[in-house]
Amino acid sequence: MKPTKNSKVDPVVEPVVNLMEDLAVNPAVDLAAGPVVNPAENFAEDLAAGPVINPEGDLPVPEYRFTTVYLTTSGKITLYAGKNNFAHNEKYIDGVVAFDPAYVGDRKVFVRLAALFQSGRYDLQSIGLSSEAIVNQVIQQIYPPLENQTPLTALQKKMMDNLKEKYLFPYNIQWPENFPSAVILQSSGDDEDDDDDYPCGVLHEIRAYIGEKLDKIQYPDFTLMEIQKVIYESAVPGEQPRIERDLSFLPFEGTFHIECTLDKKIYYHGETIAVNIHISNNTKHTVRKIGGFKIEPGANLSRTFELTPLRSENRKKKSGLAIDGSIKSLDTNLAPTTV
């Protein structure tokens, strides 16, 4: 079954609050730390009443802007998340799940974070052919609540206070080590929607479901949201990237020296990359096949070439191009190199 599209709730006021410290384990969240039933009437009320402070007080915590809530629902179970796009160095994903315990009965409810290798059409599953394999996953039980529970995060408290749901159950899953980034290979490029129907690569999803055997669960007892975790690195001062090589031309004496440098080590999507080339011909041989330039013996040549790699320039040109694992409602970028 093809995943449902992600949708958004109307944005709320944009305060800055503090997230709780990073979690070392993945137990269900302590429901005693906040209300399970919440008849709040005004989802758009002012949330800037004050920051939520880390109760432990021993670790600095990052800031989080609670501006938009992403949701996906089957009608029987609804999954809420604060965002659907994550950097590779983030520690956990948190949110809440809404469902009616009377409908669940004596069954259990779980949330699964998974990296899936997808190859082929989504609709192959409708005829019993699996088009995906699990690369890595973390499963957390949220109902009935487990004994070893952790406090609500700031995001979960805001959701508990403002979402118009009768029953809300929080989840908090730590990203596992060696969780791969989302990368897929661009298809033939004849149709901009080809990547949606014929993905080949690693995709991420978070799924809420009712029951213990995931492969036996039928709609509407599950709902899923496609998310994206990609490589992001802060620009830090460092040594300028540089490579050089000396070439010899027998029987001529001397060397032909080529040097290439970049302005910095890390570039972001859309930035222009300046490639600086310096050539010294210390031989007695005239070189003519270097980018159309003629370099006489003893001469030097310096040039700067500017490159701006963009997926928009390659969408209909190159098959097999690596791109960020796409969230279908968003355009995506070329896949970054590993840092």
C-alpha positions as CSV (number, residue, x, y, z in Angstrom):
1,M,0.0,0.0,0.0
2,K,1.4,3.4,-1.0
3,P,2.1,5.6,2.1
4,T,-0.3,8.3,2.8
5,K,0.7,11.9,2.2
6,N,1.9,14.0,5.1
7,S,-0.4,16.8,6.1
8,K,-0.1,19.9,8.3
9,V,-2.2,21.4,11.0
10,D,-2.6,25.2,11.0
11,P,0.5,26.9,12.4
12,V,0.4,28.1,16.0
13,V,2.2,31.0,17.7
14,E,6.0,30.7,17.4
15,P,7.6,30.7,20.9
16,V,11.1,29.3,21.7
17,V,11.1,26.5,24.2
18,N,13.8,24.1,25.4
19,L,13.9,20.4,24.6
20,M,14.6,17.9,27.3
21,E,18.1,16.4,27.5
22,D,19.0,13.6,25.1
23,L,17.7,10.2,26.1
24,A,20.0,7.2,26.5
25,V,17.2,4.6,26.2
26,N,13.8,4.3,24.4
27,P,11.1,3.6,27.0
28,A,7.6,4.9,26.6
29,V,7.1,8.3,28.1
30,D,5.8,8.7,31.6
31,L,2.1,9.5,31.3
32,A,1.9,10.6,34.9
33,A,4.1,13.6,34.0
34,G,1.3,15.1,31.9
35,P,-2.4,14.6,31.1
36,V,-3.6,11.8,28.8
37,V,-7.0,13.3,28.3
38,N,-6.9,16.9,27.1
39,P,-10.1,18.8,26.1
40,A,-8.1,21.9,25.1
41,E,-10.3,24.1,22.9
42,N,-7.8,26.6,21.4
43,F,-5.0,25.0,19.4
44,A,-3.8,28.4,18.3
45,E,-3.6,30.0,21.7
46,D,-0.4,31.8,22.7
47,L,2.3,29.2,23.6
48,A,4.9,31.8,24.7
49,A,4.0,31.6,28.3
50,G,7.6,30.7,29.2
51,P,10.3,28.2,28.4
52,V,10.2,24.7,29.7
53,I,13.4,24.1,31.6
54,N,15.3,20.8,31.8
55,P,14.5,19.5,35.3
56,E,17.8,17.7,35.6
57,G,19.6,21.0,35.2
58,D,22.9,19.4,34.4
59,L,23.1,19.5,30.6
60,P,22.5,22.3,28.1
61,V,19.5,21.7,25.9
62,P,18.9,23.0,22.3
63,E,16.1,25.4,21.3
64,Y,13.1,24.1,19.5
65,R,10.6,26.3,17.5
66,F,7.1,24.8,17.8
67,T,5.5,26.3,14.7
68,T,4.0,23.4,12.8
69,V,2.6,20.0,13.6
70,Y,2.8,17.2,11.0
71,L,0.2,14.5,11.1
72,T,-0.9,11.4,9.3
73,T,-4.1,9.4,10.2
74,S,-6.1,6.4,9.2
75,G,-9.2,7.5,10.9
76,K,-8.6,5.1,13.8
77,I,-5.1,6.1,14.8
78,T,-3.3,9.5,14.2
79,L,0.4,10.1,14.4
80,Y,1.7,13.7,15.3
81,A,5.3,14.9,14.9
82,G,6.9,18.3,15.3
83,K,8.8,18.0,12.0
84,N,9.5,15.5,9.2
85,N,13.0,16.5,8.3
86,F,16.0,15.7,10.5
87,A,19.8,16.3,10.5
88,H,22.0,13.3,10.9
89,N,23.3,14.5,14.3
90,E,19.9,14.8,16.0
91,K,19.4,12.4,18.9
92,Y,15.7,11.5,19.0
93,I,12.3,11.9,17.4
94,D,9.3,12.6,19.6
95,G,5.6,13.4,19.3
96,V,2.2,11.9,20.3
97,V,-0.3,9.4,19.0
98,A,-4.0,9.7,19.2
99,F,-6.4,6.8,19.4
100,D,-9.4,5.6,21.3
101,P,-8.5,3.0,24.0
102,A,-12.0,1.5,23.7
103,Y,-11.3,0.7,20.0
104,V,-7.9,-0.8,20.9
105,G,-9.3,-3.0,23.6
106,D,-6.7,-5.5,25.0
107,R,-4.4,-5.0,22.0
108,K,-1.1,-3.1,22.2
109,V,0.0,0.0,20.3
110,F,3.5,0.5,19.0
111,V,5.5,3.2,17.2
112,R,8.2,2.1,14.8
113,L,11.1,4.2,13.3
114,A,12.6,2.4,10.3
115,A,15.1,2.8,7.5
116,L,13.9,0.8,4.5
117,F,15.6,-0.2,1.3
118,Q,13.0,0.3,-1.4
119,S,13.3,-1.0,-4.9
120,G,10.4,-1.1,-7.3
121,R,6.8,0.2,-7.4
122,Y,4.8,0.6,-4.2
123,D,1.8,-1.1,-5.8
124,L,3.7,-4.4,-6.0
125,Q,2.7,-5.0,-2.4
126,S,-0.9,-5.3,-3.5
127,I,-0.2,-8.5,-5.4
128,G,2.0,-10.0,-2.6
129,L,5.4,-8.9,-3.8
130,S,7.6,-7.1,-1.3
131,S,9.4,-4.1,-2.7
132,E,11.2,-3.2,0.5
133,A,13.6,-4.6,3.1
134,I,14.3,-3.4,6.7
135,V,17.8,-1.9,7.1
136,N,17.4,-0.7,10.7
137,Q,14.4,-0.2,13.0
138,V,13.4,0.7,16.5
139,I,10.0,-0.3,17.9
140,Q,8.5,1.3,21.1
141,Q,5.4,0.2,22.9
142,I,3.3,3.2,23.9
143,Y,0.1,1.4,25.1
144,P,-0.3,0.0,27.6
145,P,2.4,2.2,29.1
146,L,5.6,0.5,30.3
147,E,7.0,0.8,33.8
148,N,10.4,2.4,32.9
149,Q,9.2,5.7,31.5
150,T,10.8,9.1,30.9
151,P,9.4,12.6,31.4
152,L,7.6,14.4,28.6
153,T,9.7,16.6,26.3
154,A,8.8,20.2,25.7
155,L,7.3,19.4,22.3
156,Q,5.0,16.7,23.8
157,K,3.9,19.0,26.6
158,K,2.9,21.7,24.0
159,M,1.0,19.0,22.0
160,M,-0.7,17.7,25.1
161,D,-1.8,21.2,26.0
162,N,-3.0,22.3,22.6
163,L,-4.1,19.4,20.3
164,K,-7.9,18.9,20.1
165,E,-7.7,15.2,20.8
166,K,-9.4,13.3,23.7
167,Y,-6.7,10.7,24.2
168,L,-3.0,11.4,23.5
169,F,-0.1,9.0,24.1
170,P,3.5,10.2,23.7
171,Y,6.4,8.4,22.0
172,N,10.1,9.2,22.2
173,I,12.5,7.2,20.1
174,Q,16.3,7.6,20.0
175,W,17.9,7.5,16.6
176,P,20.0,4.3,16.6
177,E,23.7,4.3,15.8
178,N,24.6,3.6,12.1
179,F,21.1,4.7,11.0
180,P,21.7,5.4,7.3
181,S,20.8,8.7,5.7
182,A,17.9,8.8,3.2
183,V,19.4,8.5,-0.3
184,I,17.6,7.3,-3.5
185,L,18.8,7.0,-7.1
186,Q,17.1,9.2,-9.6
187,S,15.2,7.3,-12.2
188,S,15.2,7.8,-16.0
189,G,14.2,11.5,-15.6
190,D,11.5,11.5,-18.3
191,D,8.8,12.3,-15.7
192,E,9.3,14.4,-12.6
193,D,7.1,12.0,-10.6
194,D,9.1,8.9,-11.6
195,D,11.0,8.8,-8.3
196,D,7.7,8.6,-6.4
197,D,6.6,5.4,-8.2
198,Y,10.0,3.7,-8.8
199,P,12.2,4.5,-5.8
200,C,15.5,2.7,-5.4
201,G,17.4,3.5,-2.3
202,V,17.0,4.0,1.5
203,L,13.8,5.8,2.7
204,H,12.7,6.6,6.3
205,E,9.3,6.2,7.9
206,I,7.7,6.4,11.3
207,R,4.7,4.2,11.8
208,A,2.0,3.9,14.5
209,Y,0.1,0.6,14.6
210,I,-2.3,-1.4,16.7
211,G,-1.3,-5.1,17.3
212,E,1.9,-7.0,17.8
213,K,2.6,-8.6,14.3
214,L,3.2,-5.7,11.9
215,D,2.9,-7.9,8.8
216,K,-0.6,-9.1,9.9
217,I,-2.0,-5.6,10.5
218,Q,-4.5,-4.2,8.1
219,Y,-5.7,-0.7,7.4
220,P,-7.0,1.3,9.3
221,D,-5.1,-0.2,12.3
222,F,-1.9,1.6,11.2
223,T,-0.7,4.9,9.8
224,L,2.7,6.0,8.6
225,M,4.6,9.2,7.9
226,E,7.5,9.5,5.5
227,I,10.4,11.4,7.2
228,Q,13.9,12.3,6.1
229,K,17.2,12.2,7.9
230,V,20.1,13.7,5.9
231,I,23.7,14.7,6.5
232,Y,24.2,18.2,7.8
233,E,27.5,19.6,8.9
234,S,28.3,23.1,10.4
235,A,30.9,25.0,8.6
236,V,34.1,25.1,10.7
237,P,37.4,26.7,9.9
238,G,39.9,24.2,8.6
239,E,42.7,23.5,6.2
240,Q,41.9,24.4,2.6
241,P,41.3,21.3,0.5
242,R,44.2,20.8,-1.8
243,I,45.6,18.2,-4.2
244,E,48.6,18.4,-6.5
245,R,50.5,16.1,-8.9
246,D,53.8,16.2,-10.8
247,L,53.8,14.6,-14.3
248,S,56.8,13.7,-16.4
249,F,57.0,13.5,-20.2
250,L,59.8,11.2,-21.4
251,P,62.2,11.9,-22.9
252,F,61.9,15.6,-21.7
253,E,63.4,16.6,-18.4
254,G,61.5,18.5,-15.7
255,T,58.0,18.0,-14.4
256,F,54.5,19.3,-15.3
257,H,53.0,20.5,-12.0
258,I,49.2,20.7,-11.5
259,E,47.6,22.0,-8.3
260,C,43.9,22.2,-7.4
261,T,42.4,23.9,-4.3
262,L,38.9,24.8,-3.0
263,D,38.0,27.8,-0.9
264,K,36.6,25.7,2.0
265,K,35.8,22.1,3.0
266,I,32.0,22.2,3.3
267,Y,29.5,23.6,0.8
268,Y,25.8,23.7,1.2
269,H,23.1,23.1,-1.5
270,G,22.9,25.9,-3.9
271,E,26.4,27.3,-3.1
272,T,28.8,28.0,-5.9
273,I,32.0,25.9,-5.6
274,A,35.1,27.8,-6.8
275,V,37.8,25.4,-8.1
276,N,41.2,27.1,-8.3
277,I,43.6,25.5,-10.8
278,H,47.3,26.4,-11.0
279,I,49.6,24.8,-13.6
280,S,53.4,25.1,-14.0
281,N,55.1,23.7,-17.1
282,N,58.7,23.0,-16.0
283,T,59.5,20.9,-19.0
284,K,60.7,21.7,-22.5
285,H,57.4,20.3,-23.9
286,T,54.5,22.4,-25.1
287,V,51.2,21.1,-23.6
288,R,48.1,21.7,-25.6
289,K,45.4,19.4,-24.2
290,I,44.6,21.0,-20.8
291,G,41.0,22.4,-21.2
292,G,41.8,24.0,-24.6
293,F,44.7,26.0,-23.2
294,K,48.2,26.0,-24.7
295,I,51.0,26.0,-22.1
296,E,54.5,26.8,-23.4
297,P,57.6,25.5,-21.7
298,G,58.4,27.5,-18.5
299,A,54.9,29.0,-18.5
300,N,52.3,29.1,-15.7
301,L,48.5,29.1,-15.9
302,S,46.0,30.0,-13.2
303,R,42.3,29.7,-13.6
304,T,39.2,29.6,-11.4
305,F,36.2,27.5,-12.4
306,E,32.8,28.0,-10.7
307,L,30.4,25.0,-10.3
308,T,26.9,25.0,-8.9
309,P,25.6,21.5,-8.7
310,L,21.8,21.4,-8.5
311,R,19.3,18.7,-9.0
312,S,17.0,21.1,-10.9
313,E,19.7,21.2,-13.6
314,N,19.9,17.4,-13.8
315,R,16.3,16.3,-13.2
316,K,15.7,15.2,-16.8
317,K,19.3,14.4,-17.8
318,K,20.9,11.8,-15.7
319,S,19.6,8.4,-14.5
320,G,21.1,6.9,-11.4
321,L,21.9,10.3,-9.8
322,A,22.0,10.1,-6.0
323,I,19.6,12.4,-4.3
324,D,18.3,12.9,-0.8
325,G,15.6,10.4,0.0
326,S,12.5,12.5,-0.9
327,I,9.5,13.5,1.1
328,K,6.9,13.4,-1.6
329,S,5.4,16.8,-0.8
330,L,8.8,18.5,-1.0
331,D,11.4,18.9,-3.7
332,T,14.8,17.5,-2.8
333,N,18.5,18.0,-3.3
334,L,21.5,16.1,-4.6
335,A,22.7,13.7,-2.0
336,P,25.6,15.0,0.1
337,T,28.9,13.3,0.3
338,T,29.8,11.6,3.6
339,V,31.4,13.9,6.2
